[in-house]
Amino acid sequence: MTIVGYWRIIRPVNSIVAGLAAALAYLIATGTLIPSVILLIVIVTLITGAGNTINDYFDLAIDRVNRPDRPLPSGTVTTTGALFFAGILFTGGILLSLFTNVYCAFFAIFNSLLLFAYAKTLKSTPVFGNLSVAYLAGSIFLFGGAFAGLSGIVDTMVIALMTIFAMLARELLKDAEDVPGDIAAGAKTFPVLYGVRLTTIISIIITIVAVSVSFYPYFRWGAWYLAGIIPVDVIILYSAWCASGCRTPECIKKSRATSYLKYGMFASLVVFTVAALFSPGH
């Protein structure tokens, strides 16, 4: 057991980026930042780290084959240590959320329970696992907005929905890439059950919904926002379209659809941030 092992098991970069996304959501909701948003960053980092840890705990058998370098299969963290560590992180995040408001506390508690359920059960279920990941990604923005109250949740609803739909499309496409391995492992993902072709069609439809949602903030931020988000929407639509003719996992991988979709999601964050900073009234 080493401190480095415990540091690695939380996926520090991913956890901290998730925390920063919560602060970004508060900025989008209010057009400003206050010192106490540091609390949001810490809460999300702790709970995300706990989710990553408990995920590795339940994935130990798989990781022994696919990722033997990870802390648990490599022995730098014990299973008992990982379970105890995840519990400490979940508890710390939830307790800190009690110093925010009732909305943030609700998201912290609900998401902690969902992260545990995902790692233990939902991950191996078709669609529900994908929906869980998509919701958890989008809810970070709702959590950050919730720090400003109900109005903050409303103001971050669009970017949360965009993220949920885009992540759902990306998760389905990632599952389509992993069909051979999932079949070997006995995982019943959507593309394993219903095929790569249908998965790509549904992903395109979901992506169109995500893009459609993105136009709503025009009524809040005006034409400059529209000028910024339209090129991003084109990237997101192109990402899904790249995989439109694919019928095999290899084709999905070669299309790089999941990578392009990720770039489009990051670009949308930039547009939302700039719009929040420079919109009238801020």
N, C-alpha and C positions, 0 to 999 in steps of 0.2 A: 504494500500500500504506500502510495506517495501523494504528496500534495499536488504534484503535476497531474497525476491520474484523475483526481477529483476536479481539477481545473479543466482538463480536457473533456470530461464526461458531460459537462454542462453545455458544450459547444459555445465557448465564450463569445466568439464573434457574432454568431447568430442570435444569441441571447441579448447581447448588448444592443445590436441593431434593432431588435424587436422593442427594446426599451426606448431607444431613440425615436422609433416610429410613434410611440405613444406621446412623446413630447411634441413631435411634429403634428400629430392630430390636434393637440391643444392649440398649437399655433394656427392651424387651418380653421379651427372653430372660432378663435378669438382675434386672430391677427396679431397676437403678441405672446411673449413668454414671461413667466414669473418664476422666481427662484424655487418655489415649491414644486415645480414640475419635475425636479430632480427626484422627488418621491415617486412619481409615476415611472420614471426610468428604472429605479431600483426595484419596484414591485414587479414590473413586467420582466425584468432581467432574472429575478429570483424564480418566478413562476415558470418562465420559459426554460430556464436551466433545470428546474425540477422535472418538467415534462420530458426534456431530453434524457435526463438520468433514468427516469422510470421506464422510458421507452427502451433504453439499452438493457435495463434489467429484464424486461420481458422478451427481448430479442437475443438474449445471450446464445441460445442454441444456433440461431441463424448466423450471428456474428462470428461464432467460432469457425464457421466455414468461409463466410464472405468477407468479414472484417476482423481477422485475428489480431490486428494491431490496436484495436480499440481497448480502452481501459479495463473493461470486465474480462473479455477473453484473454487478454495479455497478462492478467493477474495484478495489475497496478491498483485496481480497486476490487474489493470483494463484493459478492452479492449482498451480504448483510450490510456492508458499508454503504453500498449504492442505495439500498432501500431506506436506510436510516438518513442518509444525506438528502435524498429526495423529499423525505418527510420534513426535514428541517427547512429546506428551501420553500416548499409549499406553505408550511406554517408561517415562516417569516414573511412571505409575500402577502398572505391573507391578513396577518396581524397588522402589517403596515397599511394595508388598504383600509383598515378601520379608522385611520387618521385622515382619510380623504372625505368621501361622502358616501351615502347609501348606494348610489348608482355604481360607483367604482368598486365598492365592496362586493356588490352583487356579481359584477363581471369577474372579479378576482376569485370568488368562491366557485361560481359556476364553471369557469374555464379550468380551474384546478381539477374539479371533479371530471370534466370532460377529457382533459389530458390523460388522467389515470384510466378512464374507461376506454379511450382510444388505444392506449398502449396495451391494455389487457385484452380487449375484445373487439372494439370497433374496427381496428386496422385491418382485420382479416375478413371483414364483411363488405360485399360489393356496394358501392355508392355511399353508404353511410360513413365509411372511412374517409372517402374523398370529401364528402360534405363536412365532416368534422374538421379536417385540415383547412378547408376553405373558410369555414366560419371562424376558426381560431385566428387565422391570418387577418381577416377583416375586422374581427372584434377588437383588435389592438387599437384601431382608430376610434371605435366607439368608446373604448375605455378612456382614451386620452381626451376625447370630446366630453365625456361624462364628468370630467373634473370641473367643467364649466357649467354643469347642471344639465337639465333636460334640453335646453336650447343648444348646448354643445353636442349632444347626441344627434339632434336633428341636423346640425351643421356638418357633421362628419358622416352622416348616413350615406351620402352618395359615394364618397370614396371607399367606405366600408363595403357597400354593395358591389362597386366596381371590382374591388379586390376579391370579394367572395366569388363572383362569377368568373373572373379571370383565373383565379387560383383553381377553381373547380375544373375549368377547361384544361388547365395545365396538368392537374393531377390525373385526369382521365388520359391525357396524352402520354404522361409518364408511365402510367400503368400499361398503355399500349406498347410502349418501348420494352417493358419488362415481361411481356407475356411468356417467353420461353422459361425464364427463371421462376416465374410464378406458377406455371404449370408443373414444373419439377418439384416445387415446394408445396403444391397442393392448394395454393391460394386461389380463392374464387373471386377474382376481380371482375369488373364489368367487361373489359375486353376479352378476358378468358372465357366468360360465359356467353357473350353476345358478339364477339368478333371485333377486329380492328376497324373495319370499314364503318360499322354503325357508331363506334366510339368517336371516330373523327367527325362524322356528321353531327353528332350531338355536341361535340366540342365547338364546332363552328357556330351552331345555334346559340350556345351559351355565351360565346364571345360576342356575337351580335347584340345580345341582351346587355352585356357589360358596356359595350360602346354606346348603346342607346341611353343607358343611365347617365353616361358622362355628359350629356348635353344639358341636363337639368340645371347645373350651377350657372349656366348662362344668365338666368334670371336674377342671380345674386351678384355675379362678377362682370357680366357684360361681354362686349365683343372681343376685348383683348384676351379673355379666358378662352373664348371660342377659337380664336386664332392659334392659341397654344395647344388646345386639346385635340383639334382636328388632325394634325400630323401624328400625334400620339395614337389616336384611334386608328389611323391608317396602318401604323406599325402593328398594333394589336390584331387588327383584322387580317393583315398579311401573314402574321404568325400562324393563325389558325388555318388560313388558306394553304399555306405551305404543305400541310399534311392532308389536304382534301382528297388527293387521289391515292393515298396510301392504303394498302391492304395487308401490309406486313410490318412487324416491329422494326425491321431493318430500315424500311422506307421512312418510318417516323423519325428514327434516329438521324438519318441522312438529311432529312428536311430541316433539322434544327429548330423545329417549331416551338419546343419548350423553352429553348434559350431565347429566341426572339420574343416570346411572350413575356418572359421575365424582364427583358430590356424595356419592353413597352410599359410594364407595370412600374418600373423605376422612373421612367420618363413621366408618367402620369403624376407621380408624387412631386416631381419638380414643378410641373404646371400648377398643381393645387397649392403648393407652397408659395410660389411667386404670386399667384392670384390672391392668396390670403394676405400677403404682405403689402401688396400695392393696390388692392381694391379700395374704392372710395370709402371713407369712414375709418380707415386704419392708418 
